[in-house]
Amino acid sequence: MNAPPDASSTANGPGFGPDLVEVFGPSQGAGGPELVQLLTPEGERVHHPEFDMDFSAEQLRGFYRDMVLTRRIDTEATALQRHGELGIWAQLLGQEAAQIGAGRALRPQDYVFPTYREHGVAWCRGLDPLKLLGLFRGVDHGGWDAAEVNFGQYTIVIGAQTLHATGYAMGIQRDGDVGTGDAERDAAVVAHFGDGASSQGDVNEAFIFAASYNAPVVFFCQNNQWAISEPIERQTRIPLYQRALGFGFPGVRVDGNDVLATYAVTQAALQRARDGQGPTLVEAYTYRMGAHTTTDDPTRYRLSDDVESWKLKDPIARVEVYLRRNGLVDDTFMAEIAAEADDLGHTLREGCKAMPDPLPSAIFEHVYAEETEELRVQREGFAAYQASFEGARA
């Protein structure tokens, strides 16, 4: 896996000055009103007055590789679910740039609290994609060590992870790991959630706590236009990022199909948090080109014309156009990425099918760090019950 792009920046990061209203008012930059954009859908590199930065050829190729492989994880998992190998799958088709940009902006000591769709961020944190498939196959409850990769367990309760993230951020703040000036020590937290979750009380309560305690947390909202079947127009009367000012911290809207802009904005927000300047709301304006999950039929509530329009803004295609136009890749490179994606797909298919079913007694494992007397009695009672059936497994 490629090393993450360099996450160093100035103390405040680009675009994060002292006057929140001035900085985060409607921007007339290259992406249009209120939208930070560095790479257009046509693959043209543009500049933004507040959030501009340079990218090396290696970084750009790395972004492209990450997005291609993340999309392959998504398409393979969707196919596995259709073949009955997964119980359900939450697709991310079209949101690869938002996730890779945000994921690659992290430093190793930063911590991520995901929803159930952050497969690209998980990839950036070095998480084996088979660990994700185990969860959706139902053989475990999320079989990865969150402390090892600083990536929390997937959260099904909508918006709950924003409170977890805020509490964790307040914890590292009290541990003295914020605002020291030590790039290897200062840490920040990212809470991922969707536009639908922004209507939940948990999210708004997290905003209040984060603002009140100046917590080093970045609220990263992937606004994919649909909360299952509810369009964004029914959820809010103003752009989501503008809600932040009502809680007393800055918000910014970024083109979520632009991996460069997403990286630049998230990097700046993370650095602001690490420096002790408090929370930021990042609204990644993107589109869910697939279904909400594999149990959903989006054709029942949205127009195919909208989907076709957003396909023209595909996050992977625009990076490929830019790379080819500027001679940063050749056919050999593209063939190598395609072959790597095929290998990854094969690994996922075979690895998923080979996952063993858990023993029924496994439900009692990992409940507490140390087994309680009550849990011991329950486990032994369950074992006796299982043993009463011929051929049952303890």
BAKOL-731699 format. One record per residue (C-alpha): y, z, x; residue in three letters. Coordinates in steps of 0.5 Angstrom, whole numbers, plus 500, padded with zeros to 3 digits. Layout:
// residues N
YZXALA
...
END
This chain:
// residues 394
500500500MET
507498503ASN
511504505ALA
517506500PRO
524502501PRO
529507505ASP
532512500ALA
537514504SER
544514502SER
551517502THR
552524500ALA
554522492ASN
551515492GLY
554509490PRO
558509483GLY
558517483PHE
565519484GLY
568525481PRO
571522475ASP
565521470LEU
569518464VAL
572513469GLU
566511473VAL
561511467PHE
565508462GLY
564500460PRO
563496467SER
565489467GLN
560488473GLY
556482474ALA
551484468GLY
556484463GLY
559490459PRO
556497460GLU
550494464LEU
549495472VAL
545488475GLN
544486482LEU
539480480LEU
540476474THR
534473470PRO
535466473GLU
534470480GLY
541470482GLU
543475487ARG
550478484VAL
554484486HIS
556490482HIS
563494484PRO
559501484GLU
552500485PHE
551495490ASP
547495496MET
543491501ASP
535490501PHE
531487507SER
526481506ALA
521487507GLU
523491501GLN
524485496LEU
517483498ARG
514490497GLY
518490490PHE
514484488TYR
508486490ARG
508492487ASP
510489480MET
505484480VAL
499489482LEU
502494477THR
502488471ARG
495487473ARG
493494472ILE
496494465ASP
492487464THR
486489466GLU
486496462ALA
488492456THR
482488457ALA
477494458LEU
480497452GLN
478491448ARG
471491451HIS
470498448GLY
471501455GLU
477505454LEU
479509448GLY
486507448ILE
491504453TRP
499504453ALA
501498455GLN
508497460LEU
508489460LEU
515487461GLY
517494464GLN
515493471GLU
522493474ALA
524499471ALA
518503473GLN
517500480ILE
525501482GLY
525508479ALA
518510483GLY
520507490ARG
527510490ALA
523517490LEU
522521497ARG
516525498PRO
518531496GLN
521529489ASP
517531483TYR
516526477VAL
514528470PHE
511522466PRO
510520459THR
503516458TYR
506509460ARG
508510467GLU
503507471HIS
508503475GLY
511510478VAL
504513479ALA
502507483TRP
508508487CYS
506515488ARG
500513491GLY
495515485LEU
489511484ASP
489507478PRO
482509476LEU
485516475LYS
489513470LEU
483510467LEU
479516467GLY
484519462LEU
484513457PHE
476513457ARG
476520455GLY
472522461VAL
477527464ASP
484530462HIS
487527468GLY
483528474GLY
489528479TRP
492533483ASP
499533481ALA
501537487ALA
498532492GLU
502526489VAL
508530486ASN
506526480PHE
505531473GLY
500529468GLN
501524463TYR
504528457THR
502525450ILE
507530446VAL
513526445ILE
519528450GLY
516535452ALA
516533459GLN
523533459THR
523541458LEU
518541464HIS
522537468ALA
528541467THR
524548468GLY
521545475TYR
528543477ALA
531550476MET
525552480GLY
527548486ILE
534550485GLN
532557486ARG
528556492ASP
534553496GLY
531546496ASP
537543493VAL
544542497GLY
542544504THR
544537507GLY
536537510ASP
534530508ALA
527532508GLU
528538504ARG
532537499ASP
529535492ALA
530532486ALA
526531479VAL
525525475VAL
523526467ALA
521519464HIS
521518457PHE
523513452GLY
528511447ASP
524514441GLY
523520445ALA
531521445SER
531523438SER
527529439GLN
529536440GLY
526537446ASP
530532450VAL
536534447ASN
534542449GLU
533539456ALA
540536457PHE
543543455ILE
539547460PHE
540542465ALA
547541464ALA
548549463SER
544550470TYR
546544474ASN
539542475ALA
537537480PRO
534533475VAL
534525473VAL
533523466PHE
530516466PHE
530513459CYS
526506459GLN
529504453ASN
524498451ASN
528497444GLN
522500440TRP
520507438ALA
513504436ILE
516500430SER
523503429GLU
528499433PRO
533502437ILE
539500432GLU
536506427ARG
536511433GLN
543511435THR
550509434ARG
552508441ILE
548506447PRO
544512449LEU
547513456TYR
553515453GLN
550521450ARG
550524457ALA
557525457LEU
557529450GLY
552534454PHE
557534460GLY
554530465PHE
554522467PRO
550517464GLY
549510466VAL
546504463ARG
542499468VAL
538492467ASP
531495467GLY
528488468ASN
532488475ASP
528492480VAL
534492485LEU
539495480ALA
534500478THR
532502485TYR
540502487ALA
542506480VAL
536511481THR
537512488GLN
544514487ALA
542519481ALA
537522485LEU
541523491GLN
546526487ARG
541531484ALA
539533491ARG
546534493ASP
546540488GLY
551535483GLN
547536477GLY
543532472PRO
544524471THR
542520465LEU
539513467VAL
538508461GLU
534503463ALA
535497458TYR
528493458THR
523491453TYR
516492451ARG
513485451MET
506488449GLY
504493444ALA
506500443HIS
499502445THR
492498444THR
492501437THR
499497435ASP
500491432ASP
507489434PRO
507482430THR
508487423ARG
515489425TYR
518485430ARG
520477431LEU
516473436SER
523469437ASP
525476440ASP
519477445VAL
520469447GLU
527471449SER
525477453TRP
520473456LYS
526469460LEU
528475463LYS
521477466ASP
522482471PRO
517479476ILE
519472475ALA
526473477ARG
524476484VAL
519470485GLU
525465484VAL
530469489TYR
524470494LEU
522462494ARG
530460493ARG
531464499ASN
525462503GLY
523469504LEU
516468502VAL
511462502ASP
505459499ASP
500463503THR
504470501PHE
503468494MET
496467495ALA
495473498GLU
498477493ILE
494473488ALA
488475491ALA
490482492GLU
491483485ALA
484479483ASP
481485488ASP
484490484LEU
482488478GLY
475487480HIS
475494483THR
478497476LEU
473493472ARG
467496476GLU
470503477GLY
471504470CYS
464502467LYS
461506473ALA
465513471MET
460518469PRO
460522462ASP
462529463PRO
457535462LEU
459538455PRO
460545459SER
466541463ALA
471543458ILE
471550460PHE
473548467GLU
480548470HIS
482552464VAL
485558468TYR
485559476ALA
480565475GLU
475565469GLU
477571464THR
472575461GLU
473572454GLU
472565457LEU
466567460ARG
463569454VAL
465563450GLN
462559456ARG
455562456GLU
455562448GLY
456555448PHE
451554453ALA
446558449ALA
448553443TYR
447547447GLN
440549450ALA
438550442SER
437543442PHE
431539445GLU
434535451GLY
441537451ALA
445538457ARG
448545459ALA
END
